[in-house]
Amino acid sequence: MSTISVPIPASLETFIRDMIRRGIAPNKATVVRQALQRYAEDQAVEAVLRSEQELREGKILRGDLRELAKKIR
């Protein structure tokens, strides 16, 4: 596991300390790891929703790649 150093505004540091004080996380590193994990999950969900929307709008190509390539040429 690697370590990174990232400057954060005072408001986020206060938020992190509050999460620890409330017992939601045992330390600063855990708060940040949990936040990044949640962000990654949110991004994955957004990608799926975007893909579903593009499918509904007919923006996604379906079928045999060779046949599709013939249509594009």
N, C-alpha and C positions, 0 to 999 in steps of 0.2 A: 504494500500500500504506500502511495506517495503522499507527501505533505505539500500543500500550497499555502501561500500567504496572500490574502486578498483584503485590501482596504474596504471597509464598509462604513456607511454613515452612522452617526450616533443613534439614530432612531432604530436601526436594525440591531445594533448591539444591545440596546435596551430590550428589544423584542426577544432576542436570544436569551438574555439573562432572565427575563420573565418566564420563558418556556422552562428553563432549568428550575427556577424558584417554584413554579407550579407542579413540578415533578413530571412534566411531559417528556423530558429528556434528561439524562444524567450529566451531560456536559455540552460545551459549545460545538465540538466536532460532531456529535450525534445530531444536534439540531440542524446543522448545515447538511449533513449526509441525508437526513430525512427530507429536508426541503428539496435537495437536488433529485432524490429518488422520486418524489411527488411530481416535480417538474418534468422529469423524463416520462413518467406515466401519463401526465396530461398531454405531452407532445405526441405520444403514441396514439392516444385516443383521438386527438385532433386530426392526425394523419388519416386514421380510419374514417372519421366522419367526412373529411374532405374528399377522400376517395369515393365514398358512397354518394356524395353530392355530385361529383364528376360523372359517376356512373349513371345517375338519374338524368343528368343533363346531356348524356350521350357523348361525353368528351373522352371516353376510354375506348381504345380499340380492342376488339375481341376477335379471336379466331386464330387460324394458322398463320404464323409469321410470314411464310413464303407467299401465301395468297394475299396477305395484306401488303407486302412489298410490291407485288405485281400491280395492285390498285394504285399505289402511290406513284409508280414510275410513269 
